[in-house]
Amino acid sequence: MSTPYTSARLEHSTPAHLHATTRRTFIGPIPEGWLKSHRKQWYRHYITKSGDSKRAPTFTAQQQSAPVPATEQTPRPSSQSAETGAGTSTTSLLHGQQRDDAQSTRTEYVDALPSQTDGSTVLHAQPSKAINSATVKPSTVRFADNTTTQQLRQRARRLASRGALTWSKVKDGEVLKMDRMLVRIDVTRQPVGKEFDEKVSAGVVTQPLDKWREYMVVCRRTQHSESDVGEAESVLQLYQTRVIAATAEEVGKSKKKPKHEIPLSLRQVGVNLFSSLDKTLCIWTSLNGITTIYYLRPQSGAAAVDWFTFLRGVLGFKRARTLQVNVPDLSVSLRLDDPFRVAEATKLLTDAADGNTDALIKAVDAEKGAARAIVARCLGMLEQSPEWKEILTTWYQNERIGLAWKRYDRLEWVYGAVEQRMYGTIAMAKTHDLELRPKRHYPVKTKTSDGEVIEEPSPVEGFLARLTSQKGRVRMGKMMFKRLYFSTYDQYLFFSRPGNADPPPPPRFKLTDENGSAGAVPSAKDLTQQIPLNWDVEPYPLLDSGKGVQWLGTAQEARRDEEAEQEAERNVKIIRECDGFLDLCDVAKVRKMKRGAVEADEQLEEGGEVDFNATDDTPAVVGGDTSKTDDGTTSEVDDARTFELVMGNGLVVRLQAYDEDAKKAWMKRLRELVKYWKVRAKADMDLFKLVRQQNLEALKIDERAEAAVGSFAQRWEISGHAVASPEMYNLCGIARCRTIHLAGLLFRKPRRHTTFTRCYVVLSGGYLLVFRESVRKGSGRRVEHVQHERIGSVDLKGCYLYSGLLTENDLLSRNRTFDANLPGAGHALPRVYLEDGWTSTDEDAMTTFVIWHAKSKAWFRSSQKVDDVRSDETAARRAEDSERGGIRGRGYKTKSKLTRVSQLGTTGRSVVFKARSRAERDHWVMALQVEIERLGFEEAAEKGEEVRLVGDE
């Protein structure tokens, strides 16, 4: 299956859901004036990119497009493959009802070890239904450079020794593990005990010794002859350079010494997972009554937990030999004995640790399949009971299955890097419960108060002329007008200048210009005549049965997969370059133009002075002044092609379409979207309130204690009692089903010494876009308005995220109000938010998260191996050349290039955000972490490791 992009999306989603969340409708036409300015770039990008004018249509042209009904309950297509990753789960499970663990009877099953000795796991019943019928090709692993290979070899050694290191096979000074991390150092004179975490830190008074800085964190075997670390077998070093010595000889030659060193001895050092939410690590050492605390924050949560598992193994801790997996929909607990026996194939890992490349590739694939093996073993255990036979049959046909770590009301799905590092992330069992769950997505249908079921309408986009200002008024007694590109995503109607517009490609047509020459860009007039007025955009059209994507398994699948990826990138680009949005939930009515709704109507005449096809000559500047200037004023309005959005505050947004048919299409679509998203938004908030209320009743606590319990409670205190909703923590953001990952209200402080301002924030495509929530006069008085202007954005590439009590230093001024009725309850007062009735009494630190990014940049000369293996004779000849290049690799050549990277060891800039409650903060932290990890993975795949080992053999 040559569809890597689609395969990754179908790993977590059904074809029907993917179709429902990616279809769109374009209401045209494309203005001739816009085509005059942008047709060459747009035409060549979308129409002639493949150079084939006989391709089958990707999009459906029609004058009136009706929403396509879709349902999530569809079987998995037989053409789907798990080729995109070795850790891909190919098993599907059932839709279950959320239940209260405290009131249900739990049955426990113990895994009986199979008689096979080859480490394989096989389902005992109906394997053809459990496993995809498509042939799964073995994944190809390429190691970009010696840095990656070195770390994988060390990982193989740890797996071969079942979590503990065999020191006799590790040379002095050899690098065991390394990663870039954000580090902060505090000191205290109070004893911290053996278990220091976020809860314990609330009672420990610390002083900052060093601010947050980015370091290269390296763990290496101790050089006893040159170090005074005592009995420590290894040492953790913090470097301010990306060039790291790989051997003891190179360590002695290197002029750049580590900034800090931490000897890893069980008697001297403690290590723990400081935060169960953002996975910050903490390491503390005590000397002469002073305890030094190091907070380490890797970019990836999976990497953080993997480091935690590794450090515990270095200190001599043995991991548990059993793993408990709960199945909440069946009220069943499964206990797996030796859950990683597949990943611990001793002979294979021993060869990998000794440097055998083939064995190393197989070992990497085996570890990536650990999560899949756990799912298969759990299903095999359930199949042994006739009680679940019919249920399992339904699961195999209709659902995807996944593993998720549960903590209070939060679900953290096992996917991607977490799935591929399942062995390392097993340390999360200390604070989380591992559950086997059907994968849930954000619903595509909702129910009104009278029981009517509404399906999500198709989003709409196109060119319109806005005839009112952002305050819903006219200016100087005349009607202003501004040509804009409008596009809906979820409940938001985004708008941008035509220069930033990116209309979807129309249905295929004959690729010739007016003179009949093929390949040339047609004129704007020719394009206008060939492009239909309206068309549907359907990257994933369904089969007639609704059980699969039409083009999967055909000769077109590679091209259609690329087009689907381009469509997703186009949608992200529209949001990233928008100038603002209108919230459809604030719209009270969509109606025809009504004379007298605005002040200037008495002076307006009937006419078409506003030209839809006028040339756009204004330069496009995202967020600049040009987004706020008007195209002109008019004294004529064409009532027949104008409609109005009446906002909840009484203001009116007047919009003009191309003609009367286009106006009717816009009104019909917007009415459907307004109706649906008002009901959907209320259902989402009702779910938040319901889950919180169920947990308060189950744990017998009040709302004031809820944040502390959710963040600090021990696992045994909440396990089996707390309720988590898979719809709240759905997989749409992970599978990138929707363009918007998360959106809502936050309080932002762009710098440490500024004040918080309320704003709308939209997370999409690796960017955090900030929009003005309200318009105020110079006196501070609020002014009624209709839209939310964009005021800033944060590129999440290279950023770090931390939350909770670690943000106290960034808050500075906090609410210190004393409540005489509850003197020991804290400082935060109860709050109610009138827009949706949400309440909160959480402390400021419990609702805050910080995005940290580097300010300084530096040049780094990286060394990358290019996959250049020819024949065996060529490989043998090139091996000698490779060694002369400084990096030894059989059959590879060395290529050096300069890369712009963040400068290590310097302070950065922090952007502080505060949510309305602890529950909403958790959602934002989880969503941001998904985006940051995805960007980090893409950057590593593109640039390779931004570190160079010197002296590695």
N, C-alpha and C positions, 0 to 999 in steps of 0.2 A: 504494500500500500504506500504509494508515493504522496502522501498527504500529511506531512508532519504537523502542520498548523491545525488542521481539522481533527486529526487523531488526538492531539493533546486536549482539545476541547471536548471531544466525545468520550474521553476517559472519565470525565466527571458528569457529563450531561447526556440526555437523550436527544435524538434528532428532532423530535417534536418541540422540545423546549428550546433548542438552539434555533430552530426555525422561528419560533414565536418571539424570540428576543433579538433577532437580527434583521427581520423584515422591516421595511420602511416604505413610505410612499412619497414620491416627489410630485408636487403640484407646480406645473410650469406656467408658461414656458421659460426657457432661459433667455433673459433679455438680450436683444441684438447688440446693445451697447456694451454689455458685459463680455460678449463673445469677441467683439472687436479688440478689446484690451487683453483678453486672457485665453483666446481660443487655441493659440499655438501650444502653450504649455499644457492646457487641459486636454486638448485633442490628442497630443502625442503621448501623454501619460496614460490615458484610459483607452483610447480608441485604437491606436496603432502600435501599442507597446509590443505586442507579440508578432506584428507584421502579417497576421493572417486575417483576411477579410471574410473568410468562410466559416468562422467559428459559430457555434450554436449560441443562441441568445442566452445571456445571463440574467437579463431583466425582462419583465413583462410589461408591455405598453398597453394602456387602456385609458379611457377617458374618465371613468369613475371606478376607483379601486375600493373594493370592499375588504374589510379585515378578514384574514384567513384564520379560522378557528384552529386552535391547537390544544393538545392536552399532553401532560407530562407522562401519563401512564401508557407508554408505548414500549414495545419490546426492543431489545438492542439489535441494531442491524448486523447481519451476518458478515458484512464487508468490513466492519471495523477491526482495526488491528492494534496491537500494543507495541508496534515497532518503535514508537518514539521514545521509549525508555524501558529499561530492564525492570524498573519497579512498578510498571503499570499493572493495576489490578484488572483481571479479566472476568471477575465474578460479579453477579448482580444479586441484590437482595430486595426485600419487600418494604412497602410503605407501612409503617406502624404508627400507633397512636402514642402520644406523649403520656406518660403515666407518672404517678408519684411513687418514688422508690420506697418511701417510708410506709406506704399502705399496701404494698404488693408483696407477694410471696416469691422469694428468689430460690431457684433451684440451682445447685452447683454440680457441674460435671467435671470429672478429672480426665485429662488426656492420657490415653494409653499409648505408650510409645510403640510405633510400628516395628515390624521385624526387619524392614529394609535397613541395610547398612550403608547405602550409597548416599544417604542424606536427603532423598527425594520425598515429597509429600504428595499423596494422590487422594482425590476424593473417592469415597467408597461407593457412592450412589450417583447415577446419572451424570457422569463426568461431561458428556457432550453438552448438557444444558448449563453446567456450571462454568465451563471454559469456552471461550470464543472459538467458533469453528474455523476462523481464519488462521492461516499459518503464521506463527510468530517467529520472525527472523531474529537471530541473535544480534544484539546491539553491538556496534563497533565502537571501541574505546580508543581514543587517541590522546596521548599525553603531550601537552603543549611544550613542556620544557622539563628540565631536570628537577625543578622545585616541586612540581606536582608528583613526579615519579618518586622522589625521595619521601614525601609525606605518605603516599600510598603504600610504599614498602613498610614504613613504620606502622601504619595501620594494620597491614597484614600480620605483622609480628604480634600486635596486641590481640588480634582475633585468634591467631594460632595458639596463643598462651591463655585464651579464655579471659581476656580483660586485664591480666597482669603482664608486666613486662619481664622478659627474660634478659636480665642485665648482662649475662655472660656473652650474649650475641651482639651487644651494643658497644661500640667503641667509645672511648673517652672523647668528649666534645662533639659527638654526633648529634645532629638536629633530629629531635623526635617529632615535633609538631610546631607549626608557626601560623600566625594569622595577624591581620591588622585589626586593632581594637581601639576603642575609645576608653581612656583610663582616667580615673580620678583617685586621689590619695588623701585620706583623712587620718588623723591621729586622735587618740583618746587615752586618758589615764584610768578609765574604768575597765574592769575585767569584762570581757565579752562572752566568756564561756566557750563551749565546744560547738554550739549551734547558733551561729550569727546569721540573721536574715533581716528582712524588712520589718518584721514584727518586733524583734529584739532591738533593732536600731532605734525604735521610737523611744526607748528608755535609756539610750546611751548618748551622752553629750560628747560630740566630736568637734574638732577644729580642722578646717581645710588646710592641707599641706601643699597640695598642687591642684590646679583647676583641671577641667576636662581637656585632655590632649590626646591626639592620635599617635599611637606607637605601633611598632612591629613587635609583637609578642612572640618570643621564641622559647621553646622548652628544649633543653639539650642535656645530654649525659654530663655529669659533673666531672671536671678535670681535677682530681684529688690533689695532684701535684702543684697546681697553680691556684687553688681556691681554698678558702678557709671556711667552707660551709659545713664542716663537721661530717656527720654521718649521712648527709643528704646524698642520694644517688643521682639526683637531677636538680636543675636550677631553672627558674623562670626568669627570662631576661627581657627588658623593655628597651628596644633600640629606637633611635631617631633616624635611622638609615634603612634603605631598602636593599642594600647589598650586605648579605649575611654570610659569615664564614661557616662552611659546612663541616669542617674537620678541626681537630685540635691544633694541627699545624697552622691552619689559616687563622684560627682565633689568636694565636700568638703573633702573627704577622699583621693583623688588622689594626689600623690606627683608630678606628671608631669603636669605642667601648660602649657597652650598654649603659643607659642612663640609670636604670635600677636593676637590682638582682634580688630574687627571692629564692632562697634555698628550700627545696621541697622535701621537708622531713616531717613525718607525722608528729614528732614531738615539738616541732617549732612552728608549724603552719597549720591553719585550718582553712577549709574551702567549702563553699556552699553556694546554692542558687539563691541569690539575694531576692530577686523578684520572680514570682511565678507567672507574672504577666508578660513583661518584656524580656525575661530570661537574663537579666544582668547577673554576672558572677561576682562573688566577693572572696578575697583571700586576705587573711589577717595573720600577722606575726607579732609576737610580744618580745620585748627586750628592755630590761631595766625598768619594768613597771609601765612602759609606754607601748601601747598597741597601735600598730600601723595597719590601716585597712585600705586595701586596693579594690576599687570597683572596676571591673572589666566588662566592657560592652561590645561584643562583636556585632557586625552588621546584620548577621543572620541569626534568628532564634535557634535554628537547627544547629548552627555552628557553636552557639553558646552552650547548649545542652551537651553537645558532643565533647566540648572542652571540659565540661563538668565531669562527664563520665571518664574521660581520659585522666584528669588530674586525680580523681579518686583512685583510679587504678595505679597511678604512679605512687600515691601515698600508701598503697598496700590494701585498699578496700577491695573486697570481692563482691561482685554483683550477685543478685539473687538468681537461683537456678530455676525458679518458676515464675510464671507471668499470669496474672489474672485478667481475663477479658470479660467484661460485662456485655450482655445483650439486652438493653433496656426494653426494647419492644416486646421481648419474650419473657422478661423477668427471669433471666437465666444468667448464671456466672460460669465461665469456663476457665479451668486452670490448665495452663500449658507447662509441661515439664520440659526443660531444656529448649526454650523457644527458638534459639539461634543455632540449632545443630546443623542446619544447612550452611549457614555462613561460617561455621567453624570446622569446615572440612580440613582436617589437620594437614594432610599431605599437600593439598593444593596451596594452602596458606603458607606452609613452610617453604615451598618452592618460590612463592611470590615474595616472601620476605628475603630470600636469598638473591633476588634480582631477576628471576625468570619472567620475562615480559609476557609470554603467553599465559603463564599462571597468574600473573598480576591482573591481566585483563579479565580472566575468568573469575578471579576473586572479587574484583569490583562488581561484576555482574551479579555474583552470588549475593553480595551484601545488599545491592539495590533491590533484590527480590525478596528480602527478609520480610517486609510487610505483606507482600503477596502470599508468602508461605504461611504467615500467621493467619491470614484470612482463610486460606484453603484448609488449614488444620481445624479452625473453628467450625467451618461448614461441615467438614468430615465428622466432627464430634456430634454436631446437631443431627446429621443424617442417621446416626446410630440409634436415635430415638424415633419410633414410628409416630410419636405425637406430633412431630414437626414436618412430616413428609409432605402434606398438602401445602403447608405454608412455604416450605422451601421451594416447591415447584413454582409457586406464584412469584417468589422472590427472583428466581432465575430468569423468569420471563419478562418481568416488568421493571426491575430496579437495578441500580448500581449499588455496590457495597463498599464501605470504607471504614477505616479505623479513625477514631477521634479521641483525643485526650480531653477529659472533662474535669473542670474545676469550678465548683459552685454552679453558677448559671452560665458558664462559658464553655464553648466547645472549640477545640483546636484540632482541625482536621489534619490527618497524616497524609501529606502530599509532597510532591517535588523533592526538595532537599531533605525534608523531614522523613519522607518515605525511603529515600536512598540512604539515609543515615539512621535507619531504625535501630541499629545496634547501639549507636552512640546516644540516641535520644531516650533510651530506655530508663535513664536516670530520672525522667519526669514522673515515673511511678511513685516517687517519694511524695509528690504533692498533687498528682492527678490520678484519675481513674481511666484506664484504657477501655474504650467501648467499641463494639461492632455495631455500626448504624447504617441504615440506608442513606445515601447521599441526597440531601435536600437542597432545593434551589429557591430563590425568591419567587413567590407565586405569580402566575400569569392570569389569575382570575381571583375575584373577590365576591363577597356577598353583601347585599344591601341590608338595611334594617328590616325590610319586609320579606327577606328571603330570596330576592332575585339574584341570580348568579350572573356576574358580568365578566366577560373575558377582556383581557388587556387589548385596547385598540392598537392598530399599527401606528407608529410614530409618523410624523409628517414634516416636510421641509420644503422650502422654496423661497422665491423672491417676493417681497412685499414692500410697499411704501408706507412708512409710518407718518401720520398727519398730526400728531400731538407730541408734546415734549415729555420728558421723563416724569414731570409733575402732572401730566394729563391735562395740560392747558395749551392755549394759543398764545402767541406773542405779538405785541403791538397791533392787536386787533385783526391780525391775519393768521391764516392757517399755515404753519410751517410744514415742510415735508422732508423726509429723509429716506432714501432707498437703502434697504437692509436685507440681509439674508437670514431667515428665521428657520430654526430647526428644533424639534422637540426631542428631549431625552428624559425618560421617566416623567416627572411632574414639572419639568422646567422647559420653558420656551426660550431658548438661547437666540441671541441675535448678534450679528457681526457686520462689518462694512462689506460691501460687495468685493472689495479688493482682497478680502480674506476668505471669501466664499469658496467652496469646493463642491459643486453639485455632483451628484452621482452620475456615472456614465449611462447614457441612454441605451436602448436596445440597438443591436448591431445593424448597420446599414452599409450601403455601397461606399467604399472608400475611394472616391474620385472627386476631383474638384470640378469647377464649372467648365473647364476645358477638356475634361475627360481623362486627365493624367492621374494615374494611381499613385498613392503614397504622398501626394502633396496635401497641405492643410487647406481644406475648403474655406471659402469666404464665410464671413459671419452670416450673410444672407442665405447662402446655401445650407449652412448648418441649421439655421432657424427653420428652413423649409423641411428638412429631413428629420429633425428631432420632434417626437410627439409632445403633446401638451403635458400629459401625465403618464407616469409609469411606476410600477412597483419594483422595489429592490429586494431580491430574494437570494441571498448568497447560498442558502441551504433549502432548495425546494424539496418537498417531500414526495415520496411515492404515493400512488393512489391509496394504498393501504395505510399510509401515515406512519409506517414502521421503519423508514429509512430515508436517506438522502438520495435523490435521483441519480446524481452523477458519481456516487461512490461505486467503485468497481468497474468504471467505464474508462475508455481511452482518454477522456477529458479530465480525469480527476486531478492530475498534477496542475493543469492550468486553472481549473476551478478552485482548487485549494489556494493557489496564489492570489486569485481574484478575491476570495473571501478574506484573506489576510489584508489585502489592500483596502477593502471596504471597512474593515475594523480600524485600520490606521487613518482612513479618511474621517471617520466619525470622531476619533480622538483628536485629530487636528482641528476640527470645527470647534470643539469645546475649548481646546487649548488656546485658540486664537480668537475666541469670542470677546465681545465688549461688555456683555451683561446678559441678564435673563429676566423673564417674568415668571413668577410662580403661578402655575395653573390652579393651584388650590386657593389662591386669592381671587380668582375670577368668579364673580357672582353670576354673570350672564354673557352669552355670546349672541349678539343680535345684529340685525340690519342697521344701517346708518339711520339715526334718528335726529332730525333737525331740532335744534334747540338744546342739544346735550352739552354744547360748549358755547362760550360767549360769542365767538365770531360768526356763528351760523347765520345771523341776520344779515351780515355783509357778504356772505358767500353766494356765488352764483353757480348754476349747474353747468359743468363743462369738464373737459379733459385736459386741463393745463399741465397736470403732472404726468409727464411722459414716462411710461414704464420702460421703454427701450432706450432711454438717454444714455450717452456714453459716460462711464465712470472714470473721471480723470483725477480724482482725489487720491493721493498716496495713502496706502493702508498702514497704519501704525497701531499695533495692538496696545490698548490701554492708554494711548496718547490723546492729545487734544482733538485730533481729527475724528475720533469716535464720538465726540460730544458736539461737534459742529453740524449744522443742518445743511442740506443741499440747496435750500431756498425757501421762499414763501409763495403762497398762491392765494388767489381770491376765487378760484373755481374748484369745485369738487364734483366728481362723478358719483352720484348717489348709487347708481346701479351696480358698481363694482367696489363699493366701500362697505365695510362692516366694523363693528365695535366690540371691544371687550370691556364690560362694565366690572370694575374691581370692587372688592368688598368695602373699600373706604369711600366709594361713591365716585371716584375718578374714572375717566373714560380713556381708553386707548383706541384710536381710530386708525384702521389699516385699509389700504387700497390694493386690490389684486389686479391681475392682468385684464380680466373680463368678468362678466357676470357668472359664467360657469365656474371659473377658478374661485370666485368669491364663495359660491355655494359649497364647493368642495372643501375649502378652508373652514367654513362655518360648521359643516357636518363633522369633519374630523376633530376640530377643537372642542365641540360640544361633547363628543364621545370621550375625549381625553380628560376634559374637566370633570365629567361625571365619574369616570373610573378612578382617577387619582385622588379625588376627595374621599371616596370610600376607602381606597387602598391605604391612604395616609392615616386615616382614623383607625383602620384595622391594625396597622403596624404599631401605633401607640397603645392600642388596647392590649396587644400581645405583650408589650413591655410591662404594662401595669399588671397583667394577669400573672406573668412569670414571677415578678417581684412579690406579688401578694401571696402566691402559692409558697414561695420560699420563706416568707415571713411567718406564715402559719405553720409550715412544716418544722422550722427550727425554733419556733416560739420566741422570736425576737421582734423588736420594733424597727421602724425605718431609720432611726438614728444609729442603730448598731449594725445596719445592713452592710454598709461599706466596709467596716472593719472585719466583719465575718467573711465577706466575699474576698478580701485581700489577704487577711492574716490567719484565718482559721486553719487548724491542723486538718490533714486529710481525713482522719478518723472522725472528726466532729461533723463533717458535712457529707461524707460519702454515704450514699444510699438514702439520703434525705432530700438534698437539693434537687431542683428541677431545672433542666436546660432545654431550650427550644432549638431544634435544628433549623427552623425557619428564620430565627433571629441571627444565628451564625450559619448562614447558608453558604453554598459553594459557588454562587454566581461570581463573586469577586475573584476567587481562585481560578475558576474556569474561564473568566473573562467573557461571560455570556452577555453582559451589558457594558455599555460604554462608560457609565458612571459606576464606580465601585462603591462610593459612599458619599452622602451629601447631608448637610444639616447646619444647625446653628452652633457656633463656638465663640469663645471670647479669646481674642488674640492680643498678644503683646510682642510686637516685632523685635524689640530689643529689651535687654534686661531692665534698664532703668526708664521704662515708659509705662504707661497705664494700659489696662485692658480695654479693648473696644469690642462690642458685639458685632459679629459679621457672619455671613454665609460662607461656607467652605465646601468645595466640590473636589473630590479625589477622583482623578481620571488619568489613565495612561502615564503614570509615574509623575504626575504633577499635582500639587495641592493649590488650587485656584481660590483666591480670596475675593469676595464680593461685598460691597457696602450693604449693610443691613438697613440703615435708615439715613435719611437726609436731615441735617439740622442747620439752623441759622447760626450766625456768629454768637448769639446769646445762649446757644445750646438747645433752643426750643425745636422740637421735632416738626418736620414738614411732611405732609402727606405726599406720597410718591407712588409710582406704579411699577418701577423696575429697579433692579439692583445692579449697579455699575461695578465692573471689575476694577479692583484697586491693587492687586498684587498676585504673585504666584511664587511657589517654592518648587524648584526642581529637586526631586528626591534622590537623584543619582549621587552616590557617595555620601549620603546622609546617615546619621545615627539617630536612634530614638530611645529615650528613657522616660520613665514615668514614676508616679508614686512619691514616696518620701525623698527620693533623690532630687526632686524638683524644688525642694524647700528653699534652697539657695537662689533659685531663679525667680521665686515669687516675691521676695523682699517684703513688701507691705502686704499683710494679710488681714482678714477679718478677725479682730480680737474682741468682738462683742461678748460681754459677760451676761449669761442668762441666770438670773437670781433663782428662778424656779428649778433649774437643773444645773447646780454649780459644778458638777463633775462631768458634764456631758460634752465638753468641748467648746469651741468658739463659734462654729457656724450656726447661723440662724436658719429656721425652716424657710424654704423658698417655694413659690408656686409660679409656674410659667403659663400665662393666660392663653397663649396661642394654642396649646393642646392639653392643658390641665396637668402636666407632669410636675411632680413635687420632688424635692430633694432637701436633705439636711446634711449632706456629705461635706467633710472638711475640704478646704481648698487643695491641699496636697493630694487628696484622694481623687480629685477630678482633673488633675493637670498632667500634661505630657509635653515634652520638649523635643524639638527637632534640631539637631546640631549638625552644622556643616562647616567644612574648613574654609578659611579666608585666604590662606596663602597657597600658592602653587609652586611647583618646582619641575625641572626636567629630569627624566629618568631614562637611562639607556638600558632597555630591556633586552633579554636574549630569548629568542623563541626558536623552537625547532619546527621546521617546515616538513610536513609529511611528503617525503620525496623518495619513497622506497621504489626502486626499479626491480631489476632481476637480482638474483642472488649474487651474481658476479659484480654487478654495479654496486650493490649494497656493500659488499666486502671492500671494493675499491674506495667507496666514499667514506667508509668508517674511519680510515686514517685521516682523510681531509677534515672530517668533523672534529676529530681530536685536536687538530691544529687550530681549529676555530675557538677553542676554549671550553667547549661543552662536548662531552663524549656521548655519542648515540649511534648505534649501528644503523646505517642506511639513511641517516638524516643529515641535513646541512644546517648551519647556524646563520641566523639572520638577526642583525641588531638594528634597532630603530629607537628614536627618541620619542618618549611619551610624556604628555603633560599629566602630572599627578599631584595630589595634595601633599603639602610639605608636612612631614612628620615632626612631632614634638612642639607644635605651635598651638596656641589657643584658637578657637574658632568662634563662630557666631551662633547664637541660640535664638530660636523663635519659640515662644512659649504660648501654648494653647490650653484653654481651660474649658472643659465640657460642663454640661448642666448637672451631671451626676456621675457617680462611679460606673454605673452600668453603661452609659453612653461613652465614657472615656475608654472602657474596655473595648467597645466596638471600634472606636477610632484607632486605638493602638494596634489591634489585630489587623485591621484593614491596611494601615500604613506599613506594618511589618511585611505583609504580603507583597506590596508594591516595591518596597526597598529590596527585599530578597530577590524579586524577579529582575529588577534592574541590575543588581549585583551579579546575578547569574548571566544575564545577557552581556554585561560588560566583560566578565571573565571569559566568556566564550569568544568575544570579539577581540579583546586585547591580550588575553592570557593573564598569567600571574604577574602582578606589578611588584615583583621581588626577584632578586637574583642570588642564587647560592654560588659561593666561590669555593672552588677546591673540591667539589663533589666528584666522586669517581663513578 
